[in-house]
Amino acid sequence: MMPISMGFGVLFYQFFGAIAFLTPYLIFIMLFLTYCNLKLKDIQLSPSHFWLLLVQVTGSIVVFLVLKPFNITLAQGAMVCVLAPTGTAAPVVTGMLKGNIASVTAYSLIINMCVAILAPVLFSFVGSYQNLPFLESFLAISRRVFLLLILPFAITLLIRKIKPAITEKIGSYSGFAFYVWSFSLAVVTGRTVEFMMMQEESNYVIEILIAIAALVVCVSQFLIGRGIGKHYNDTIAGGQGLGQKNTILAIWMAQVYLNPIASIGPGAYVLWQNMINSYQIWRKRKSL
């Protein structure tokens, strides 16, 4: 489904680019469906979550500062690949790898809340809003990011409090999020290709470097996450929590708040993380 979705995005980029305004609504639906299937009693914090969070937040800053002297767009593309929260499919892959689903679900919730708070701050300094006063840029970004990431969870809690049966019913259709994700992938791919086609002076070297940086970041995060998880007997959840990203959200954030070409980073990350997960699942099945 992933190559098909991206293929449609490339072939019909003008159409999907025209409906790119739907992206935040699609992300909202995916998160809402995921949270409706979330059992709060299964959410338990672990020391590993703190270290994963520390690596992700500080890592995004360090990566940007290291790459900024070479190229600002390259730095933005790599940074958003680190900052992006855990993907909604991470619990599914964790389950297929016989890992701790509750642990990665808990971290997914934590990092989504943290990104909602931190992204407006970071993007105010490194993104397209940096020419505005800090408070003005912070409010402009946080209004969209915070609502997009926090509101689905808040609505889920409210419905669960008033009518728990409704969330149970909606949660039973959480698999629909996969199809929303597939359509979203086509949309953001089309938008990325549209930005590339609109460049007056195409700098393919920078674009290739961004894709390579995304590969290095992806492999590093899976390895670091697994290392942290292994220390707490939670190897698989650690790797998935830090390595698997909500790339749809990352691409959208890059296109809206950073140089749009930086979205090639999370766009390439989609390929790298799915190649790694495919390999892990193949190895797991082979060992059974």
C-alpha positions as CSV (number, residue, x, y, z in Angstrom):
1,M,0.0,0.0,0.0
2,M,2.8,2.4,0.8
3,P,4.5,2.3,-2.7
4,I,1.1,2.5,-4.3
5,S,0.1,5.5,-2.3
6,M,3.3,7.3,-3.0
7,G,3.2,6.4,-6.6
8,F,-0.3,7.9,-7.0
9,G,1.1,11.0,-5.2
10,V,3.9,11.3,-7.7
11,L,1.8,10.6,-10.8
12,F,-1.1,12.9,-9.9
13,Y,0.8,15.5,-7.8
14,Q,-1.2,18.4,-9.2
15,F,-4.4,16.9,-8.0
16,F,-3.1,15.9,-4.6
17,G,-1.3,19.2,-4.2
18,A,-4.6,21.0,-4.8
19,I,-6.2,19.1,-1.9
20,A,-3.2,19.4,0.5
21,F,-5.4,21.6,2.8
22,L,-7.0,18.4,3.9
23,T,-3.8,17.1,5.6
24,P,-4.4,18.4,9.1
25,Y,-8.0,17.0,9.1
26,L,-6.7,13.6,8.0
27,I,-4.1,13.7,10.8
28,F,-6.8,14.6,13.2
29,I,-9.0,11.7,12.1
30,M,-6.1,9.2,12.4
31,L,-5.2,10.4,15.9
32,F,-8.8,10.4,17.0
33,L,-9.4,6.8,15.8
34,T,-6.1,5.7,17.6
35,Y,-7.0,7.4,20.9
36,C,-10.5,5.9,20.8
37,N,-8.9,2.5,20.8
38,L,-6.6,3.5,23.7
39,K,-7.2,2.0,27.1
40,L,-6.0,4.5,29.7
41,K,-5.5,1.8,32.3
42,D,-2.8,0.4,30.1
43,I,-0.8,3.6,30.1
44,Q,2.0,3.2,32.5
45,L,5.1,5.5,32.6
46,S,8.6,3.9,32.5
47,P,12.0,5.4,33.1
48,S,12.8,4.4,29.5
49,H,10.1,7.0,28.3
50,F,12.1,9.8,30.0
51,W,15.3,8.8,28.2
52,L,13.6,8.4,24.9
53,L,12.0,11.8,25.3
54,L,15.4,13.3,26.2
55,V,17.1,11.8,23.2
56,Q,14.3,13.0,20.8
57,V,14.1,16.5,22.0
58,T,17.8,17.2,22.5
59,G,18.6,15.2,19.4
60,S,16.5,17.4,17.2
61,I,18.3,20.5,18.4
62,V,21.7,19.0,18.1
63,V,21.1,17.7,14.6
64,F,19.9,21.1,13.5
65,L,22.9,22.9,15.0
66,V,25.4,20.5,13.5
67,L,23.9,20.6,10.0
68,K,23.0,24.3,9.9
69,P,26.5,25.6,8.9
70,F,26.3,23.3,5.8
71,N,22.8,24.1,4.7
72,I,19.7,25.4,6.5
73,T,17.2,23.3,4.5
74,L,19.3,20.1,5.1
75,A,19.3,21.0,8.9
76,Q,15.5,21.5,8.9
77,G,14.8,18.2,7.1
78,A,16.9,16.2,9.5
79,M,15.6,18.0,12.6
80,V,11.9,17.3,11.8
81,C,12.8,13.6,11.3
82,V,14.0,13.5,14.9
83,L,11.3,15.8,16.4
84,A,8.3,14.0,14.8
85,P,6.2,12.0,17.3
86,T,5.8,8.3,17.3
87,G,3.8,6.9,14.4
88,T,0.2,5.7,15.0
89,A,1.2,2.3,13.5
90,A,4.0,1.8,16.0
91,P,1.8,-0.2,18.5
92,V,0.7,-2.5,15.6
93,V,4.3,-3.2,14.5
94,T,5.4,-3.7,18.1
95,G,2.7,-6.3,18.5
96,M,3.8,-8.1,15.4
97,L,7.3,-8.2,16.8
98,K,6.0,-9.5,20.2
99,G,6.9,-6.3,22.0
100,N,5.3,-4.3,24.8
101,I,2.4,-2.6,23.1
102,A,1.3,-0.7,26.2
103,S,4.8,0.8,26.6
104,V,5.0,2.2,23.0
105,T,1.4,3.4,23.2
106,A,2.2,5.3,26.4
107,Y,5.3,6.9,24.8
108,S,3.3,7.8,21.7
109,L,0.9,9.7,23.8
110,I,3.7,11.4,25.8
111,I,5.7,12.5,22.8
112,N,2.6,13.8,21.0
113,M,1.8,16.1,23.9
114,C,5.5,17.2,24.1
115,V,5.7,18.0,20.4
116,A,2.5,20.0,20.7
117,I,4.3,22.2,23.2
118,L,7.9,22.2,21.8
119,A,7.3,22.4,18.1
120,P,6.0,26.0,18.2
121,V,9.1,27.1,20.2
122,L,11.6,25.4,17.9
123,F,9.9,26.4,14.6
124,S,9.7,30.0,15.8
125,F,13.5,30.0,15.8
126,V,14.3,27.9,12.8
127,G,11.3,28.0,10.5
128,S,9.6,30.4,8.1
129,Y,8.1,32.4,11.1
130,Q,11.4,33.4,12.5
131,N,11.1,36.9,11.0
132,L,8.1,37.5,13.3
133,P,8.4,38.5,17.0
134,F,8.8,35.3,19.1
135,L,5.4,35.5,20.9
136,E,3.6,36.2,17.7
137,S,5.2,33.3,15.9
138,F,4.8,31.0,18.9
139,L,1.1,31.7,19.1
140,A,0.6,31.3,15.3
141,I,2.2,27.9,15.3
142,S,0.9,26.6,18.6
143,R,-2.7,27.4,17.6
144,R,-2.5,24.8,14.8
145,V,-0.1,22.3,16.2
146,F,-1.5,22.2,19.7
147,L,-5.1,21.8,18.5
148,L,-4.1,19.2,16.0
149,L,-2.3,17.0,18.5
150,I,-4.2,17.7,21.8
151,L,-7.8,18.2,20.7
152,P,-8.3,14.5,19.4
153,F,-7.2,13.2,22.8
154,A,-9.3,15.8,24.7
155,I,-12.4,14.9,22.7
156,T,-11.8,11.2,23.3
157,L,-11.6,11.7,27.0
158,L,-14.8,13.8,27.0
159,I,-16.7,11.2,25.0
160,R,-15.3,8.3,27.2
161,K,-16.5,10.2,30.3
162,I,-20.0,11.0,29.0
163,K,-20.7,7.9,26.8
164,P,-18.0,5.2,27.0
165,A,-19.8,2.9,24.6
166,I,-19.3,5.4,21.8
167,T,-15.5,5.3,22.1
168,E,-15.6,1.5,22.3
169,K,-17.7,1.5,19.1
170,I,-15.4,4.0,17.3
171,G,-12.3,2.1,18.5
172,S,-13.6,-1.0,16.9
173,Y,-13.1,0.8,13.5
174,S,-9.6,1.9,14.3
175,G,-8.3,-0.1,11.4
176,F,-9.9,2.5,9.2
177,A,-7.0,4.8,10.2
178,F,-4.8,2.7,7.9
179,Y,-6.8,3.8,4.8
180,V,-6.8,7.4,6.0
181,W,-3.0,7.1,6.4
182,S,-2.7,5.7,2.8
183,F,-4.7,8.6,1.4
184,S,-2.7,11.1,3.5
185,L,0.5,9.6,2.2
186,A,-0.6,10.2,-1.4
187,V,-1.6,13.8,-0.5
188,V,1.7,14.8,1.2
189,T,3.8,13.0,-1.5
190,G,1.9,15.0,-4.2
191,R,2.5,18.2,-2.3
192,T,6.2,17.4,-1.9
193,V,6.6,16.7,-5.6
194,E,4.7,19.9,-6.4
195,F,7.2,21.9,-4.4
196,M,10.1,20.2,-6.1
197,M,8.6,20.9,-9.6
198,M,8.0,24.6,-8.7
199,Q,11.7,25.2,-7.8
200,E,13.2,27.8,-10.1
201,E,16.7,26.4,-9.6
202,S,16.4,22.7,-8.6
203,N,19.2,21.8,-6.2
204,Y,19.1,18.0,-6.5
205,V,22.3,17.6,-4.5
206,I,20.6,19.1,-1.4
207,E,17.6,17.0,-1.9
208,I,19.7,13.8,-2.1
209,L,21.6,14.9,1.0
210,I,18.4,15.4,2.8
211,A,17.2,11.9,1.9
212,I,20.6,10.5,3.0
213,A,20.4,12.4,6.3
214,A,16.9,11.0,6.9
215,L,18.4,7.5,6.4
216,V,21.2,8.1,9.0
217,V,18.7,9.6,11.4
218,C,16.3,6.8,11.0
219,V,18.8,4.0,11.5
220,S,20.3,5.9,14.5
221,Q,17.0,6.4,16.2
222,F,16.0,2.7,15.9
223,L,19.4,1.6,17.3
224,I,19.4,4.2,20.1
225,G,15.8,3.4,21.0
226,R,16.5,-0.3,21.1
227,G,19.6,0.3,23.2
228,I,17.6,2.3,25.8
229,G,14.7,-0.2,25.7
230,K,17.1,-3.1,26.2
231,H,18.4,-1.5,29.4
232,Y,14.8,-1.7,30.8
233,N,13.9,-5.1,29.2
234,D,11.8,-3.3,26.6
235,T,13.9,-3.5,23.5
236,I,11.2,-3.6,20.8
237,A,9.1,-0.9,22.3
238,G,12.1,1.4,22.7
239,G,13.1,1.0,19.0
240,Q,9.6,1.5,17.7
241,G,8.9,4.4,20.1
242,L,12.0,6.4,18.9
243,G,12.4,5.1,15.4
244,Q,8.9,4.9,13.9
245,K,7.6,8.3,13.2
246,N,4.3,10.0,12.3
247,T,5.7,11.0,8.9
248,I,2.5,12.4,7.7
249,L,2.5,14.9,10.5
250,A,6.3,15.6,10.0
251,I,5.8,16.3,6.3
252,W,2.9,18.6,7.0
253,M,4.9,20.5,9.6
254,A,7.9,20.9,7.3
255,Q,5.7,22.1,4.4
256,V,3.9,24.7,6.6
257,Y,6.5,25.9,9.0
258,L,9.9,25.2,7.4
259,N,11.3,25.3,3.9
260,P,8.9,23.1,2.0
261,I,11.9,21.2,0.4
262,A,12.8,20.0,3.9
263,S,9.7,17.8,3.7
264,I,11.8,15.5,1.5
265,G,13.4,14.4,4.8
266,P,10.3,12.8,6.4
267,G,9.2,11.8,2.9
268,A,12.3,9.7,2.5
269,Y,12.0,8.6,6.2
270,V,8.7,6.8,5.2
271,L,10.7,4.5,3.0
272,W,13.6,3.9,5.4
273,Q,11.4,3.1,8.5
274,N,9.2,0.8,6.5
275,M,12.2,-1.0,5.1
276,I,13.6,-1.5,8.6
277,N,10.3,-2.6,10.0
278,S,9.8,-5.0,7.1
279,Y,13.2,-6.5,7.8
280,Q,12.5,-6.9,11.5
281,I,9.1,-8.5,10.9
282,W,10.7,-10.9,8.3
283,R,13.4,-11.9,10.8
284,K,10.8,-12.4,13.6
285,R,8.6,-14.6,11.4
286,K,11.7,-16.6,10.2
287,S,12.6,-17.3,13.9
288,L,9.1,-18.6,14.8
